[in-house]
Amino acid sequence: MSQERVDHLKPERILALIAVSIFVPASFAAEALDVPESGEAETQIIERYRTATEAQKDQLRGVQMEVDIQAAIPKLQKKGKLHALRQISKLGRITYQMLGFDGDNTIKKEVIARYLAAEIDPTQQTPPAITPENYKFKYKGLVDRNAHMIYLLQVSPKKKAVGLFKGELWLDEATYLPLRESGRMVKNPSVFIKKFEFTRDYEIKDGLSIPRHTEGFVETRIWGRAEVSIDFTNFSRQEAEAALLLASPAGQQ
């Protein structure tokens, strides 16, 4: 067996691959309402979704949030949790300030560190956008989730390629911004992965759809289940933080 093949069998390499892709699974049960008889609803909703997400791209720059990243391979009893400050500059550059870590050092170096490096590296390829160029959409109705009205759509990729998934897209009725993306990858990025599922949850804050929770799991052929989970908290704009600092007694000295 070649060294490259042996290296791909290492559990930390497999979980690192999950962390770099970072997606999540979910289920949702609710009574669907107002299901259309034609494709007109899909077209209108997706166009408004595309307009809304394009409009917020620049507004998501110059922000910061705290993140808690957890990763584990239960069968090997390896796990770890990193707490950090994630910042996006005005130019869109992502940086992390480490605030603490607890757990297995292998998880820290081979899984979490790889995920952070991939997000920071501008040359890394991002997953294909959820657009009509890449996906087919089926409107399932307007659903009530905890007194919050959501457009529920099924999505399926137009081709079988790494990074594309089959699952659900939830959109906020008022803004058409995403509240959840979930499903199963249609093409596994490694022959050692049997199943790869994910879920990303967002919240609407100040007219923006910001990440709240992301988790994913895979079933591997060698090491069983592997998991990654990320929580995002304390979202704020960096200029607002700077203004508060300058306005403080210490900042005026």
Rosetta blueprint (number, residue, H / E / L):
1 M L
2 S L
3 Q H
4 E H
5 R H
6 V H
7 D H
8 H H
9 L L
10 K L
11 P H
12 E H
13 R H
14 I H
15 L H
16 A H
17 L H
18 I H
19 A H
20 V H
21 S H
22 I L
23 F L
24 V L
25 P L
26 A L
27 S L
28 F L
29 A L
30 A L
31 E L
32 A L
33 L E
34 D L
35 V L
36 P L
37 E L
38 S L
39 G L
40 E H
41 A H
42 E H
43 T H
44 Q H
45 I H
46 I H
47 E H
48 R H
49 Y H
50 R H
51 T H
52 A H
53 T H
54 E H
55 A H
56 Q H
57 K L
58 D H
59 Q H
60 L H
61 R L
62 G L
63 V E
64 Q E
65 M E
66 E E
67 V E
68 D E
69 I E
70 Q E
71 A E
72 A E
73 I E
74 P H
75 K H
76 L H
77 Q L
78 K E
79 K E
80 G E
81 K E
82 L E
83 H E
84 A E
85 L E
86 R E
87 Q E
88 I E
89 S L
90 K L
91 L L
92 G L
93 R L
94 I E
95 T E
96 Y E
97 Q E
98 M E
99 L E
100 G E
101 F E
102 D E
103 G E
104 D L
105 N H
106 T H
107 I H
108 K H
109 K H
110 E H
111 V H
112 I H
113 A H
114 R H
115 Y H
116 L H
117 A H
118 A H
119 E H
120 I H
121 D L
122 P L
123 T L
124 Q L
125 Q L
126 T L
127 P L
128 P L
129 A L
130 I L
131 T L
132 P L
133 E L
134 N L
135 Y E
136 K E
137 F E
138 K E
139 Y E
140 K E
141 G E
142 L E
143 V E
144 D E
145 R E
146 N L
147 A L
148 H E
149 M E
150 I E
151 Y E
152 L E
153 L E
154 Q E
155 V E
156 S E
157 P E
158 K L
159 K L
160 K L
161 A L
162 V L
163 G L
164 L L
165 F E
166 K E
167 G E
168 E E
169 L E
170 W E
171 L E
172 D E
173 E L
174 A L
175 T L
176 Y L
177 L L
178 P E
179 L E
180 R E
181 E E
182 S E
183 G E
184 R E
185 M E
186 V L
187 K L
188 N L
189 P L
190 S L
191 V L
192 F L
193 I E
194 K E
195 K E
196 F E
197 E E
198 F E
199 T E
200 R E
201 D E
202 Y E
203 E E
204 I E
205 K E
206 D L
207 G L
208 L E
209 S E
210 I E
211 P E
212 R E
213 H E
214 T E
215 E E
216 G E
217 F E
218 V E
219 E E
220 T E
221 R L
222 I L
223 W L
224 G E
225 R E
226 A E
227 E E
228 V E
229 S E
230 I E
231 D E
232 F E
233 T E
234 N E
235 F E
236 S E
237 R E
238 Q H
239 E H
240 A H
241 E H
242 A H
243 A H
244 L H
245 L H
246 L H
247 A H
248 S L
249 P H
250 A H
251 G H
252 Q H
253 Q L
